[in-house]
Amino acid sequence: MGRRALAHTSKTPGKTRTCNVYSADGRFYLVDLPGYGYSRVSRTERRGFSELITDYLSTRQSLAGVVWLLDIRREPSKEDVQMANLLADAGVPTLVAVTKADKLSRGRRRERIASIITAIDVLAEQVLVTSAHTREGTEDLRESVLALVEEGS
């Protein structure tokens, strides 16, 4: 969105507990759903997050696509693989934004991206390397989201 203070971010992952909806100048909405992997919550809460995400993806008729954030430093988890399967089964267009690219060297990045692509079984064209810190990939991500929205209209 190009506005740093639009949403609060925490140093601790897993703080999003609800669906947060942001209007993109009235043209479309961005919806931030709770994470499913790293949050320190009870199994019951985690199951609730999973049900919320599954229901949202399967019942949202106007859903143009999903931007899925994955940390480049982490190997995809069992939950990530389950999410990949859920997205594939739902037929939802998906962009994988691999975040925190600034934390690794260029050579290590290529290795990590290849590993992520293999683990979650997506096409390389679906993956965008990003860094909020250096702004790397943010314009490509913005353009890709806009293309998804236009295709879904």
N, C-alpha and C positions, 0 to 999 in steps of 0.2 A: 504494500500500500504506500510505501515511501514515507511513512510517518512513524518515527521511533517510539513515541509515547502512546501509540494506539492501544497496545496490549501490554500488560505487565508480564515480565518473564522472571522466573526465579532461578537461583543457582541450583536449587534442588529439583530434579526431574519429578514429574508426576503430580504436580500441584493442581492441574486443571481437573475439576470434579464435575463440571456441568458442560452443556453445549453453550459456547459463547458465539454469538452471531454478530458479524460486522457487515454493515452495508458499504458496498463499494460505489459510492456516489449514486446510489439508487439504481445502478445498472445490474448488479448481481450481489449475492451475499457470499461471504466467506464464513464458514462455520468451523470453529476450533473444537474438536471433540477430545474427551479425556484420553490420555495415554493408557497403555495396557500392560506395560512391561516393568518399568523401573519404580513405579510409585510404591511407597511403603504403606500399603493399605491391607485391610483384611481380605481374605479369600472371597468373602461375601461381597465386599465393595468391588473387588476386581471382576467378579462374575457379573455384577451390575453394570460395570463399564463395558464389558464385553457384549452384554445384551443390548445396551444402548447403542453401541457402534453397529452391531449386526442389524438391529431394527432400523437404524437410520439409513444404512446403506441399502437395505432391501425394500424399504417403503417410500423412500424419497423419490418421487417420480420426476421432479425437476432437477435432480442431481446431475450436473454437467460433468463432474469428475472429482477425483480425489488427489490432493497433494499429500503425499506420505513422507514424513520426515524421519530419516534414519541417520544416526550419528556415524560418521565415517570411521571412528575409532573402535566401534563395537561390532563384533561378529553378530549377524542376525540371530535372534533368539528363536526358541520354539514358538513363541507367541508371534514373532515377526513372520515366520513361515506360515502359521495359521492365518494371519492377516492377508498374506499374499494369496493364499488359496481362497479366502473369502472374497477378496476383490476380483480375482479371476473368475470365480463361480458366479458372482453378481454381474460380471461383464461391465464393470465400472471403469471408464478411462482413468488411468492412474499415471501420475507423475511422481517419481521418486526423487525427492530433494535430499541429497546426501549432504548433511550439514557438518560444520566445523572443519572445513577443508584446510583452513589456515593452521590447524594443529599438526599437520603432517607434511613431510617433504613431497615434492611432485612425484618422485619415484614410488614412494610408499603409497601415495594416493591411488595410482594406477592399480597397484596390487590389491588394495582394499576394495576399490570399486569393482574389480573383476570378481573378487570373492563375494561381495554383496549381490551382484547380478546373478551369479551362480546359485547362491543360497536361496534367494527369493524367486528365482526363475522369471526374470523380466528381461525385456529387450534393452540393449544399451541405449537406444533412442529414448527410452522412458526415463532415463536417469540424468539428473542435473546436479552438478557439484556446486555447492554453495558455501558461503561464509558470511555470516552477519557482521563479523568483525571487520573484514576487508572489503565487504560488499561484492566479492567475487560471485558471479553467477546470478545475482539478484535481478538484473535486467532480463536475462534469459528466462528466469523463472516467471517474472511478471508477464513477459510476452507469451510464454507457454500457457499460463493460466488464462490469459485473455483469449488465446486461440481455442482452448477447451470450452470456454463460455460461449464463444461465437459458434463453435461446432454444435454445441448443445442447444442452441436457440432454435 
